[in-house]
Amino acid sequence: METKEFKAESKRLLDMMINSIYTHREIFLRELISNASDAIDKIYYKALSDESLTFDKDQYYIKIEADKANRTLKIIDTGIGMTKEELENHLGTIAKSGSHAFKSENELKDGYDIIGQFGVGFYSAFMVADVVTVISKALGSEQAYKWESSGADGYTISPCEKESVGTEIILKLKENTEDENYDEYLEEYRLKSIIKKYSDFIRYPIKMDLTKSRKKPESEDEYEEYQEEETINSMVPIWRKNKSELTDEDYNNFYAEKHYGFDKPLKSIHISVDGAVRYNAILYIPEKIPFDYYSPEYEKGLELYSSGVLIMNKCADLLPDYFSFVKGMVDSEDLSLNISREMLQHDRQLKLIAKNISKKIKSELISLLKNDREKYDEFYKGFGRQLKFGVYSDYGSHKEELKDLLMFYSSKEKKLITLDEYVSRMPEGQKYIYYATGDTNERIEKLPQTELVADKGYEILYFTDDIDEFAIKMLMSYKEKEFRNVASGDIGIEADEKEKVTAEEEEENKELFEFMKNLLSGKVKDVRISKRLKSHPVCLTADGDVSIEMEKVLNMMPNNQNVKADKVLEINVHHDVFTSLKAAFENDKDKLALYTHLLYNQALLIEGLPIEDPVEFTNDICKIMM
């Protein structure tokens, strides 16, 4: 037996391995299974160039054995094995990767790839084990060797007996502490869940010998179940199959198996790219919105695999926020990973994948919009709000990408329509895309401000989401047509001749409106004759960039800065109410004050704004009645 010490730098790295590099202890099993898979792959590559070797995939497997009585966990493979020199070089020098060296020396073909590259994964075993024993017999060698270590003190290498080629790793688990339960890595259910989570798509069967992890049988009838051996992993991932082989049921089953949602996917997207960065992806647009989607608790991201091994459960960088509803996974052989394989070393490849994925999602949504409108409407009712947030966020940098996906309720169609559909049927002479804001479509339909626009036969888009107007302000225009709020100061429509307000009328009533303006000082910017009202006596409009609806939304936010719109009280001079205002101005200023405050509060109610003094308002009504 030879006893050797790790080099000083290896001791430090081993200490880091145990205490710092990996986030979760369960990762050790992923790393050891990946190494086992690499060992089998190496035989495959040898067989490509060595005619004396045959590679029958059915002969190769990885086996996990848990022995509760002795508190040991074994990881066994039928791979290429290691010589004494390889044990010393690859396990005695931390961070020297046998897989990396093998990849450098051999041309990899047929879609296979060696997973390991850093040579540190093996040492993750010391996170859960006091003693790690490796028994290995190399291909073409008559002698097997045992490598054993208790950690940073060093290791021993000695000859041993082993019948078959391959490697057996034996972990003597640490004793439980108050903070850590190492016994969990002997439990059948726990081992299965770790294998399914990280190594489900390793290309060789991962078998589990359940004999020693189960209670010994009390009768012969129970003996067969006691000796059970089970293959845990799926092996062939769905994303590596040809699309022509797969059905909607296959995609739906994968969605359910991966627990992407409790619903069925509205649409599945299968991507296979063999370009500057190779990757496969299966993405889903959910049918229903998750209960926590618009809450801080919701986490976006796709599962990220490297050569079939799960690296990150939710890689947020793969999805832009406006497509955060998309579920699924990405698998790439080309990612540059850090030493623990839990994080990306640099993100050039990831950014390229993310960019391509975003383009693909958009094209699929456009296709859904054009070819299956019913499904797109269903999708939009759940996630349209997020698309509008995407238009508004990041100073509108994504608006060009998203504008064709937006839909709003139409005053004419009585359903959701796209901006393109609106513009395509604008009558000649219409300058703007008109919209109105409110809590519901029913309330918007009754707004006095819509009268003139609707009377002209122009379509109006109804904005009922708090984000709608902010998104449109960021978009500014669509196909060179500006957006215009029906409640803005200038709606760009001339009234009919008989309803036009002449300069003489404005001059004649100037003192009346000035008096009303002074009565409402601090509440409105101006009181003026309305050029938009037809049957209603009064309404509120806004001058400037902040609309009344935007004021409501901004003042509901936690950091309320008391933003105010420049409100204007508009009076319909063709309504009978105006006759009463003129009479009161000439004969009874107190009555005019009463009328003014009533009209102002009436306009507030129409807009869904709170009345500043409800008691005063009710008293004013009583005065009118008396």
C-alpha positions in Angstrom: 0.0 0.0 0.0 1.3 3.4 -0.9 0.4 6.5 1.2 0.6 9.9 -0.4 -0.3 13.4 0.5 -2.3 15.9 -1.6 -0.2 18.8 -2.7 -0.7 22.0 -0.7 -2.8 23.7 -3.4 -5.0 20.5 -3.6 -5.6 20.6 0.1 -6.8 24.2 -0.2 -9.1 23.3 -3.1 -10.5 20.3 -1.3 -11.3 22.5 1.7 -13.1 24.9 -0.7 -14.9 22.0 -2.3 -16.3 20.8 1.0 -17.2 24.2 2.4 -17.7 26.7 -0.4 -17.9 25.7 -4.1 -21.2 23.8 -4.1 -24.4 25.4 -3.0 -26.3 22.1 -2.2 -24.8 18.9 -0.8 -27.1 16.7 -2.9 -25.0 17.8 -5.9 -22.4 15.1 -5.0 -24.6 12.4 -6.6 -25.0 14.4 -9.8 -21.2 14.7 -10.1 -20.5 11.1 -9.4 -23.1 9.9 -11.8 -21.8 12.3 -14.5 -18.3 10.9 -14.0 -19.7 7.3 -14.3 -21.4 8.3 -17.6 -18.1 9.7 -18.9 -16.4 6.5 -18.1 -18.8 4.5 -20.2 -18.6 7.1 -23.0 -14.8 6.6 -23.1 -15.3 2.9 -24.0 -17.7 4.0 -26.7 -15.1 6.3 -28.2 -12.4 3.6 -27.9 -14.7 1.2 -29.8 -15.0 3.6 -32.7 -11.2 3.3 -33.5 -10.4 -0.1 -32.0 -11.9 -3.0 -34.1 -11.2 -5.5 -31.2 -13.8 -3.6 -29.1 -17.5 -3.9 -29.5 -20.0 -1.5 -27.8 -23.2 -3.1 -26.9 -25.1 -0.4 -25.0 -27.2 -2.9 -23.1 -24.1 -4.1 -21.2 -23.4 -0.7 -19.8 -25.1 0.9 -16.8 -24.6 2.8 -13.5 -25.8 1.3 -10.3 -26.6 2.9 -6.9 -26.5 0.8 -3.8 -27.5 2.2 -0.3 -26.6 0.1 2.7 -28.3 1.5 5.8 -26.8 -1.0 8.2 -23.2 0.0 7.3 -24.1 3.6 6.4 -22.5 3.3 3.0 -23.5 4.5 -0.5 -22.0 2.9 -3.6 -21.9 4.3 -7.1 -20.9 1.5 -9.6 -20.3 1.8 -13.3 -19.2 -0.5 -16.1 -17.1 2.1 -17.7 -13.5 2.2 -18.9 -12.0 2.1 -15.4 -8.7 3.6 -14.2 -5.1 2.3 -14.0 -3.0 2.9 -10.9 -1.4 5.9 -12.7 -4.7 7.3 -13.7 -6.0 7.0 -10.1 -3.0 8.9 -8.9 -3.1 11.5 -11.6 -6.9 12.1 -11.8 -7.8 11.6 -8.1 -4.5 12.5 -6.5 -4.2 15.9 -8.2 -7.4 17.9 -7.6 -8.7 19.8 -10.6 -6.9 17.6 -13.1 -9.7 16.4 -15.4 -9.4 13.0 -17.0 -12.5 13.8 -19.1 -10.9 17.1 -20.3 -7.7 15.3 -21.3 -9.7 12.6 -23.1 -11.7 15.2 -25.0 -8.5 16.8 -26.1 -7.0 13.6 -27.3 -10.0 12.1 -29.1 -12.3 13.4 -31.8 -15.9 13.1 -30.4 -18.5 12.0 -32.9 -22.1 10.8 -33.2 -23.6 13.4 -30.9 -21.9 12.1 -27.8 -20.0 14.3 -25.4 -18.0 13.9 -22.3 -19.6 15.8 -19.5 -16.8 16.5 -17.0 -14.2 19.2 -17.7 -12.8 20.5 -14.4 -11.8 17.3 -12.5 -13.3 18.6 -9.2 -16.8 16.9 -9.2 -15.4 13.7 -7.7 -14.4 15.6 -4.6 -17.9 16.8 -3.9 -18.2 13.3 -2.3 -16.3 14.7 0.7 -19.3 17.0 1.5 -21.2 13.9 2.7 -18.5 11.2 3.4 -15.8 10.8 6.0 -14.1 8.2 3.9 -14.2 7.8 0.1 -13.0 4.5 -1.5 -12.6 4.0 -5.2 -12.1 0.4 -6.6 -11.3 0.4 -10.3 -10.2 -2.0 -13.0 -9.1 -0.4 -16.3 -10.0 -1.7 -19.7 -7.2 -4.1 -20.9 -5.7 -4.4 -17.4 -5.5 -7.6 -15.3 -4.9 -5.8 -12.0 -7.5 -3.7 -10.1 -6.5 -0.9 -7.6 -8.1 0.7 -4.6 -7.8 4.4 -3.9 -8.9 5.6 -0.5 -8.9 8.9 1.3 -10.3 10.5 4.5 -9.9 14.0 3.1 -7.2 16.6 3.1 -4.6 14.3 4.9 -3.9 12.4 1.8 -4.8 9.0 0.2 -3.6 5.5 -0.2 -3.4 3.3 -3.3 -3.1 -0.5 -3.2 -3.8 -3.5 -5.4 -7.1 -5.3 -4.9 -9.4 -7.8 -6.5 -12.2 -6.9 -9.0 -13.6 -9.2 -11.6 -15.0 -6.8 -14.1 -13.9 -3.6 -15.8 -15.3 -0.5 -14.3 -15.3 1.6 -11.1 -16.9 1.3 -7.8 -17.1 4.4 -5.4 -17.9 3.7 -1.8 -18.9 6.6 0.4 -18.8 6.1 4.2 -21.3 8.8 5.2 -20.6 11.3 7.9 -22.4 11.1 11.2 -25.5 13.2 11.5 -25.3 16.6 13.2 -27.9 19.1 14.5 -27.7 20.9 11.2 -27.2 18.1 8.7 -29.0 14.7 8.2 -26.6 12.5 6.2 -28.9 9.5 6.6 -31.2 11.0 4.0 -28.7 9.9 1.3 -29.5 6.3 2.3 -33.2 6.7 1.8 -34.7 5.2 -1.4 -37.1 8.1 -2.0 -34.4 10.7 -1.5 -31.9 9.1 -3.9 -34.6 8.6 -6.5 -35.6 12.3 -6.3 -32.0 13.5 -6.7 -31.4 11.2 -9.7 -34.7 12.3 -11.4 -33.9 15.9 -10.7 -30.3 16.1 -12.0 -29.5 12.9 -13.9 -32.8 11.8 -15.5 -31.4 12.2 -19.0 -28.0 10.5 -18.6 -27.9 8.2 -21.6 -27.2 5.0 -19.7 -29.5 3.3 -17.3 -29.1 4.3 -13.6 -30.1 1.3 -11.7 -30.9 1.2 -8.0 -30.3 -1.9 -5.9 -32.9 -1.6 -3.3 -32.0 -4.7 -1.4 -29.9 -3.2 1.4 -32.0 -0.1 1.7 -35.1 -2.1 2.6 -36.2 -4.1 5.6 -35.2 -7.7 5.4 -38.2 -10.0 4.4 -40.0 -12.0 7.0 -41.3 -14.6 4.5 -40.3 -16.1 1.1 -43.2 -14.3 -0.5 -41.6 -10.9 0.2 -38.1 -12.0 -1.0 -38.6 -11.1 -4.7 -39.7 -7.5 -3.8 -36.8 -7.3 -1.3 -34.3 -8.1 -4.1 -35.8 -5.6 -6.5 -33.5 -3.6 -8.9 -35.1 -0.6 -10.6 -34.0 1.7 -13.5 -34.6 5.2 -12.2 -33.8 7.5 -15.1 -35.6 8.2 -18.4 -32.4 8.1 -20.4 -33.6 9.4 -23.8 -34.7 13.0 -23.4 -37.7 14.1 -25.4 -35.8 17.1 -26.8 -33.3 14.8 -28.6 -36.0 13.0 -30.5 -37.2 14.1 -33.9 -40.3 16.3 -33.9 -41.9 13.9 -36.3 -41.7 11.1 -33.7 -43.6 13.2 -31.1 -47.2 13.8 -30.6 -49.1 16.5 -28.6 -49.7 13.9 -26.0 -45.9 13.4 -25.6 -45.3 17.1 -25.1 -48.2 17.3 -22.7 -46.9 14.4 -20.7 -43.5 16.0 -20.4 -45.1 19.2 -19.2 -46.9 17.2 -16.5 -43.8 15.1 -15.5 -41.7 18.2 -15.1 -44.4 19.9 -13.0 -44.3 23.0 -15.2 -48.0 23.6 -14.3 -51.2 21.9 -13.2 -52.9 22.9 -16.5 -52.3 21.8 -20.0 -50.0 23.8 -22.2 -51.7 26.1 -24.7 -48.8 25.6 -27.1 -45.5 23.7 -27.1 -42.4 24.9 -29.0 -39.6 22.4 -29.9 -36.3 24.0 -30.9 -33.1 22.2 -32.2 -30.2 24.5 -33.2 -26.9 23.4 -34.6 -25.1 26.7 -35.2 -22.6 28.9 -33.3 -24.1 27.5 -30.1 -25.7 24.1 -30.2 -28.8 23.6 -28.1 -32.2 21.9 -27.9 -35.2 23.4 -26.1 -38.8 22.5 -25.3 -40.8 25.5 -24.3 -44.4 25.8 -23.3 -47.0 28.6 -23.2 -49.3 27.8 -20.3 -53.0 27.6 -20.7 -53.7 29.3 -17.4 -52.0 32.0 -15.4 -50.2 30.7 -12.3 -51.9 32.0 -9.1 -48.7 33.9 -8.0 -47.7 35.1 -11.5 -48.1 38.8 -10.7 -46.6 38.6 -7.3 -43.0 39.1 -6.0 -42.9 35.3 -5.2 -43.1 34.3 -8.8 -39.7 33.1 -10.2 -39.2 33.1 -14.0 -36.7 30.9 -15.7 -36.1 27.8 -17.8 -34.4 24.6 -16.6 -30.9 24.6 -17.9 -29.1 21.3 -18.8 -25.6 20.7 -20.0 -25.4 17.5 -22.0 -28.5 16.2 -20.3 -27.4 17.0 -16.7 -29.4 19.6 -14.9 -27.3 22.7 -14.1 -29.9 25.2 -12.9 -33.5 24.7 -12.0 -34.5 28.2 -13.0 -32.2 30.1 -15.3 -33.8 33.6 -15.4 -31.3 34.9 -18.0 -32.8 32.7 -20.7 -36.1 34.6 -20.7 -36.9 38.4 -20.9 -39.3 39.6 -18.3 -42.1 40.1 -20.8 -41.9 36.4 -21.7 -41.6 35.2 -18.1 -44.7 33.1 -18.4 -42.9 30.6 -20.7 -42.0 27.3 -19.1 -39.6 24.6 -20.2 -35.9 23.7 -20.6 -32.8 24.2 -22.6 -30.0 21.7 -23.1 -26.6 22.7 -24.5 -23.2 21.1 -24.8 -21.5 24.4 -25.5 -22.0 26.3 -22.2 -19.0 27.5 -20.3 -19.6 26.6 -16.7 -17.8 27.5 -13.6 -15.9 25.0 -11.4 -19.0 23.7 -9.7 -21.2 23.6 -12.9 -23.9 25.4 -10.9 -23.3 28.8 -12.5 -22.2 30.0 -15.9 -18.6 31.1 -16.2 -19.4 33.8 -18.8 -22.7 34.5 -20.5 -21.8 35.0 -24.2 -23.4 31.7 -25.2 -26.3 32.1 -22.9 -27.1 35.6 -24.3 -27.1 34.1 -27.8 -29.4 31.3 -26.8 -31.7 33.7 -24.9 -31.9 36.0 -28.0 -32.8 33.2 -30.3 -35.4 31.8 -27.8 -37.0 35.2 -27.5 -37.3 35.5 -31.3 -38.8 32.0 -31.5 -41.4 32.7 -28.8 -42.5 35.9 -30.6 -42.8 34.2 -33.9 -44.9 31.4 -32.3 -47.2 33.9 -30.7 -47.6 35.8 -34.0 -48.4 32.4 -35.6 -51.0 31.7 -32.9 -52.5 35.2 -33.4 -52.9 34.7 -37.1 -53.9 31.0 -37.3 -55.7 30.2 -34.0 -57.3 33.5 -32.8 -59.4 31.8 -30.2 -56.3 30.3 -28.5 -54.4 33.6 -28.7 -57.4 35.4 -27.1 -57.2 32.9 -24.3 -53.5 33.4 -23.9 -53.8 37.2 -24.0 -56.4 37.4 -21.3 -53.9 35.7 -19.0 -50.6 37.2 -20.1 -51.4 40.3 -22.2 -50.7 42.5 -19.2 -47.2 41.2 -19.0 -46.6 42.1 -22.7 -47.8 45.6 -22.0 -45.4 45.8 -19.0 -42.7 44.8 -21.5 -43.6 47.7 -23.8 -43.3 50.1 -20.9 -40.3 48.7 -19.1 -36.6 49.5 -19.8 -37.6 52.9 -21.3 -39.5 51.3 -24.1 -36.5 49.4 -25.6 -38.7 46.3 -26.4 -41.7 48.2 -27.8 -40.9 47.4 -31.5 -40.6 43.7 -30.6 -44.0 43.6 -28.8 -46.3 46.1 -30.4 -47.8 43.6 -32.9 -48.7 41.2 -30.1 -50.8 43.8 -28.2 -54.6 43.7 -28.2 -57.3 46.0 -26.8 -61.1 45.9 -26.5 -62.8 47.6 -29.4 -65.9 49.9 -29.1 -67.1 48.6 -32.5 -66.1 45.0 -32.5 -66.9 44.4 -28.8 -63.9 42.2 -28.5 -60.1 42.3 -28.4 -58.4 43.6 -31.6 -54.8 44.2 -32.6 -53.4 47.7 -33.4 -52.9 46.5 -37.0 -56.6 45.6 -37.3 -57.5 49.1 -35.9 -55.3 51.0 -38.3 -56.2 48.9 -41.3 -59.9 50.0 -41.1 -59.4 53.7 -40.1 -61.7 55.8 -42.3 -60.1 58.5 -44.5 -59.6 61.7 -42.6 -59.1 60.0 -39.2 -55.8 61.3 -37.8 -55.4 59.5 -34.6 -55.8 56.1 -32.9 -58.4 57.0 -30.2 -58.6 55.4 -26.8 -60.5 55.9 -23.5 -59.6 54.7 -20.0 -61.6 53.4 -17.2 -62.2 50.5 -14.7 -64.4 48.5 -17.0 -65.6 48.4 -20.6 -69.1 49.2 -19.5 -68.0 52.4 -17.6 -65.9 53.6 -20.5 -68.8 53.1 -22.9 -70.8 55.7 -20.9 -68.1 58.3 -20.6 -69.2 61.7 -21.9 -65.8 62.3 -23.5 -66.4 59.5 -26.0 -69.4 61.2 -27.6 -67.8 63.3 -30.3 -65.3 60.6 -31.4 -68.0 57.9 -31.5 -70.4 60.2 -33.3 -67.8 60.6 -36.1 -67.9 56.8 -36.5 -64.4 56.4 -35.2 -63.4 53.2 -33.3 -62.2 53.6 -29.7 -59.9 51.3 -27.9 -60.9 50.7 -24.2 -58.0 50.7 -21.7 -59.0 48.9 -18.5 -55.5 47.8 -17.2 -53.6 50.2 -15.1 -50.5 49.7 -17.3 -52.4 50.3 -20.6 -51.9 54.1 -21.0 -48.4 54.0 -19.7 -47.5 51.4 -22.4 -49.2 53.4 -25.1 -47.4 56.6 -24.0 -44.2 54.8 -24.4 -45.2 53.4 -27.8 -46.4 56.9 -28.9 -47.6 55.8 -32.4 -48.3 52.8 -34.5 -47.8 52.8 -38.2 -47.3 56.5 -38.1 -50.6 57.1 -36.4 -50.4 58.8 -33.0 -52.5 57.7 -30.0 -54.9 60.2 -28.6 -56.9 60.0 -25.4 -60.6 61.0 -25.9 -60.2 63.0 -22.7 -57.1 64.9 -23.8 -57.2 68.7 -24.3 -57.2 68.4 -28.1 -58.7 65.4 -29.8 -58.1 66.7 -33.3 -61.8 66.7 -34.4 -63.8 69.6 -35.5 -67.4 69.8 -34.2 -70.3 70.1 -36.6 -71.2 73.6 -37.8 -74.3 73.9 -35.6 -72.4 72.8 -32.5 -69.3 74.9 -33.1 -68.4 77.4 -30.4 -67.9 80.9 -31.9 -65.3 83.4 -30.7 -68.3 85.6 -29.7 -69.7 82.9 -27.4 -66.3 82.4 -25.8 -65.9 86.2 -25.2 -69.5 86.5 -24.0 -69.1 83.8 -21.3 -65.5 84.6 -20.3 -66.4 86.2 -17.0 -68.8 83.3 -16.0 -66.0 80.7 -16.6 -63.5 82.9 -14.8 -65.8 83.1 -11.8 -66.2 79.3 -11.8 -62.5 78.7 -12.2 -61.8 80.9 -9.1 -64.4 78.9 -7.1 -62.5 75.7 -8.0 -59.1 77.2 -7.4 -56.6 74.4 -6.7 -58.9 71.8 -8.0 -58.9 72.5 -11.7 -56.5 74.3 -14.1 -59.3 75.8 -16.1 -63.1 75.9 -16.8 -63.9 76.2 -20.5 -66.5 75.6 -23.1 -66.5 71.9 -24.3 -66.0 71.1 -28.0 -66.6 67.4 -27.4 -69.8 67.1 -25.4 -73.1 66.5 -27.1 -75.7 65.3 -24.7 -73.9 65.4 -21.4 -73.6 68.7 -19.4 -70.1 68.4 -18.0 -66.9 66.3 -18.0 -63.3 66.5 -16.8 -60.4 66.5 -19.3 -56.6 66.9 -18.8 -54.0 69.2 -20.3 -50.5 67.9 -20.4 -48.9 64.5 -20.4 -50.5 63.1 -17.2 -54.0 62.0 -17.8 -56.6 61.6 -15.1 -56.3 57.8 -15.3 -52.6 58.0 -14.9 -53.0 60.2 -11.8 -55.2 57.5 -10.3 -52.7 54.7 -11.0 -49.6 56.7 -9.8 -51.3 57.7 -6.5 -52.2 54.1 -5.7 -48.5 53.1 -5.7 -46.7 52.6 -2.4 -44.3 55.6 -3.1 -47.3 57.9 -3.7 -45.8 61.3 -4.7 -49.2 63.0 -5.1 -49.0 63.4 -8.8 -51.8 65.5 -10.2 -53.2 65.8 -13.7 -53.9 69.3 -15.0 -57.7 68.9 -14.9 -60.0 71.0 -16.9 -63.8 71.3 -16.2 -65.6 71.4 -19.6 -69.2 72.7 -19.8 -71.6 71.9 -22.6 -73.0 75.3 -23.6 -75.7 73.6 -25.7 -77.2 71.8 -22.6 -80.1 73.2 -20.6 -77.9 73.2 -17.5 -75.8 76.0 -19.0 -78.9 78.3 -19.1 -79.2 77.8 -15.4 -75.5 78.7 -14.9 -75.9 81.9 -16.9 -79.0 82.9 -15.0 -77.3 82.3 -11.6 -74.3 84.3 -12.7 -76.5 87.3 -13.4 -78.8 87.0 -10.4 -77.5 84.8 -7.6 -73.7 84.2 -7.2 -74.3 81.9 -4.2 -76.5 79.6 -6.4 -73.8 79.7 -9.0 -71.3 78.5 -6.4 -73.7 75.7 -5.5 -74.1 74.7 -9.2 -70.4 74.8 -9.8 -69.5 72.5 -7.0 -72.2 70.1 -7.9 -71.0 69.9 -11.5 -67.4 69.5 -10.4 -68.4 66.6 -8.1 -70.5 65.1 -10.8 -67.5 65.1 -13.1 -65.4 63.5 -10.5 -67.9 60.7 -10.0 -68.1 60.1 -13.8 -64.3 59.7 -13.8 -64.3 57.3 -10.8 -62.5 59.8 -8.7 -63.3 60.2 -5.0 -65.4 63.2 -3.9 -63.3 65.3 -1.6 -66.2 66.1 0.9 -69.1 63.6 0.5 -71.1 65.3 3.3 -70.9 68.7 1.6 -71.9 67.1 -1.7 -75.0 65.5 -0.1 -75.9 68.8 1.6 -75.6 70.6 -1.8 -78.0 68.1 -3.3 -80.5 68.7 -0.5 -80.2 72.5 -1.1 -81.2 72.0 -4.7 -84.1 69.8 -3.7 -85.4 72.4 -1.2 
